[in-house]
């Protein structure tokens, strides 16, 4: 019997741009790149319901369930703000420029780091947000899952301290959220909450469709809801990132890439003190009109 060869541990390189930690990417090229009016940028802080929003939006725009069930999400909605030559699906800007239009773009960057043309209105931005407590627990779990943490040094507590101080990737959650929230009234920006998607997916699907100028019949909405139900997403190899285990080490004991897909999981992870610290971190939202309920 041939010896089984385990996939190597691949830790993404990082960089700092204007004081914000990022995965290594072509940030200067991104900020200066040409965009198109029909571009669809799916933006969000990590672990905010990004995968769900990308899959929903792809289907709202295309209604191509055949391709959605046969082509990996990362090939349909490439990730722009990471580039790693060790991984075929992490090609940065090149992956976007190889797409046919309308182009779909996965992006975790703060608003200020987006392409100048996009910020000027050339292209559409759909931003999904999620309450910070669920973001943290999911963020820490996914960093464990794809083996990005040196667990001898980076514990739950140290990761938490970096999170509330804005030292983790993509900076302070509050700054990221507010950056996009301030632009919510721009014609090319749609601001969503993960909690609203989970509570009433059909309504959010119709909201996205209106934003994109798409007309859906009830059967379309029903099919998209079924396809994007968390249980189906979790079992769908085109979106659950299970293929990663062939190319890089994955800690299967941590669970799956797609977890429960519902609010409130933070209660199983955060101590009362941690919860209070996140409450303090979120105080800059006071007076902005943006609020999150904690299940």
N, C-alpha and C positions, 0 to 999 in steps of 0.2 A: 504494500500500500504506500502510495506517495505521501511524503511528509507534508502535513498541513502547514502552510506558511501564513502567519498572521500579518495583517496589514500594519504598516509602520505608523508610529505616532507622528502626526504632522501638526505642529503648533504654528498658527498663522503669525507672521511677523507683524509688528505694530510700528506706528509712527505717531508723531504729534504735529498737529497743524493748528496754528494760532491758539495754542494752549490746550487743544482738545485731543485726547487719545483716539486714534483710529486704527483700523486694520490697514496694513500697508496697501496703498492704492495710488492711482495717478491723479491726485487731487488737483494739481494745476491744470491738467488736461480736462478734467471734469468741469471745473469752473469756467473754462474758456470754450467748451465744446458747442457745436451747433445743435440746436434742437429743432423739432418740427411742431407745428400746431396740433397735430394729432398724436403726439407722444403722450403716453400715460405713465406717469411716475408714481409708483406705489411706495410711499415713504412711511417711516415710523421708527421710533426707538425700538431696539431689539426686544423681542418677546411680547409684542403688543397686539398680537393677532395678525401679524404681517402675512403669514402663509395663507390663512383663511381669506384675507382681503385680496391677496393676489389671485387666488384661484377663483373667487367670486367674480372679480373684475374681469379676468380673462374670459370667463364664460358669458358674462353680461355683454361684453363687446363682440365676441365671436360666435357664441352659441355652438362652438365646435367641440362637442363632447367626445367625439372620436379622437381628436388630437389630445384633448385633456386626459384621456384614458390610455394614451399610448406614448406620449412625449413627456419627459421629466419637466416639472415646473421650472427648474433652473434653466432649462433650454428655452422655455416659452417666456419666462420673466427673468432674464439674467440679472445678476447682482453686480452693480457698477462699482461700489466702493470697497472692493477687495480685488487684489490681483496676486495670484500665486502660480508660478509656472509648474509647480509640482502637481497641480490639480487641473484637469481638463476643463472643468466647469467654472473655474474662477479666473476668468479672462479679462475682467475689468471693462474698460471702455470698448475694446475691440468686439466683445460679445454684443454690445448694444449696436454698434455700427454695422454689424453683420445681419441684423434683423431686417425683415421686411416690415413695412409700415401697415398699420400703426404699431410703433415700437412700445413694448412694455418694459419697464425698468424697476427693478427692486433696489431700494436705497434706504440706508439708515442715517445718512448724513444730516447734521443740523441744517436748518433752512438757509442760513447765511452761506453755506458751502455749496449750494446747488448752482448749476450753470446760470450765468448772468442772463442768458436769453430766456431760460425757463422762468426765472424770477420776474422778468419783464412781460410775461404772459404768453410766451411761445411754447405751448405744451400744457398738459393738464397734470395737476398734483392731487392725489388722493392720500391723505394722511390719516393713519389709524393710531389711536391712543388707547391707553389702558391704565387702570389705577396702579399707582407706583408699588403698592404692596404685592400685588400679583405679578407685576413685572419683575420685581426683585427675585421672588422665589423661582420663577420660571427661567430667568436669566442665569441664576446660579446653577440650576439643574442642567441647563443646556450646555453650559461651559464645562460641567463635569462630564456630560454625555459624550461630547466629541473631544474629550481628553485635552482641553485647552488649559487646565489648571495644574500647577505643581502642588498637589494636595499636601505635601510636606510643609509648605509655606502658606499656601492660599486656602484658608479654611472658610467656612461659612461666615465667621466673625470678621475676618480680614476683608473678604469680598464685600460684606455689608458696609464696613467702614468706608471702603473706597466708593461704594455706590452712593451713600448719602453725602459724600464730600465731592462727588463729581469726578473722581479719579479713574473710574472704569471707562471702558470704551464708549465713545460718543458723548462723554461729558455728563453733566448733571441732568437728570431726568426732567427736572422743573424747567431748566433753560431750553431744553429740546422741545418740550411741549409748548411753552409760551411762544417760542420762535415761530411755530406754525399757527398757533391760535391767533396771533396778531394778524395773520394774513387770511383768516377764515372768510372774510368778506370779499376777497379778490375773486374775480370771475373764474379764474383758472384753478381755484383751490377748493377742495371739499374736505372738511374736517369730520372724522368719524370717531366713535367710541366703541371699543370691543364689547363692552357691556351691552350696548344697544343692539349690536349684531346678534349676540347670543339671545337677548330677550325677544327680538322681533326681526329675524333675518329677512322675511319677505319685504318689510317696509324699507330696510336698508338697501336691499337689492334694487328696489324701485327708485330710491334716492340716487344711487350710483348711476342707474340707467338714465335718469333725467339729466344728471350732470354730464354724462357722456353723449347725450342726444340720441340715446337708443330707445326703441319702442319694443317692449316685451309683452307678450300675452301671458295670461295666468299660468298656462301650462309650462312656459319657459321658466317662470319664477319657481314653480313647484319643482321642476327638474333640477334647477340650480340649488335650491334648498336641500334636496335629497342628496345630491352629489357632494355638497359642502357640509353635511352633517358631520359632527366630530367623529363619530364611530366609523363612517365611511372614509373620511380623510385619514384617520389613524391607520386604516388597513390598506390604503391606496398607495402602492409603491411609487407612483408618479409624483406624489406630494409628501410622503412621510420620510423621505431622505434615507430610507433603509439601504439604498445602494451605496451610501458612503462607506459602509463597513468593508466594501471590496477594495477601497483605496486608502483608507486611513483608520486608525484605531478608534473604535467606538466602545464606550463602557455600557454594555447592554444591561448590566445590573442596575443602572440608574433608571432605566425605563425606556420609553420611546421618545422620538423627536416631538410628536404631538401628544400632549398630556391629556388632561381631563377636558380642556376646552370650555371651562366655565369659571366664573368669578368665585373668589373666596378660598382658593387653595392656600393662600398665604397664611391662613390661620393654623395650618398644620406645620408651619415652618418658623414663623416669626415669634419671638418672645414678646411679652407686653412692652418691654423697654424698646425693642427694635421697632415695634409698631408706633410708639410715641415719637421715636426719632424720625421716622418717615413723615409723621404728621407735621413735625417741625420743618422738615425739608420742603414740604408742600405749601408752607405758608405764603410764599410769593404768589400763589394762585389767588389768594384772597383779593377780592375786588376786581378780578378779571372777568368774572362771569362764568368761569370754567370750574366745574365741581365734579367730584367722583364719589360715588357711594360705595361703601365697603360691605360686601355681603358677609 
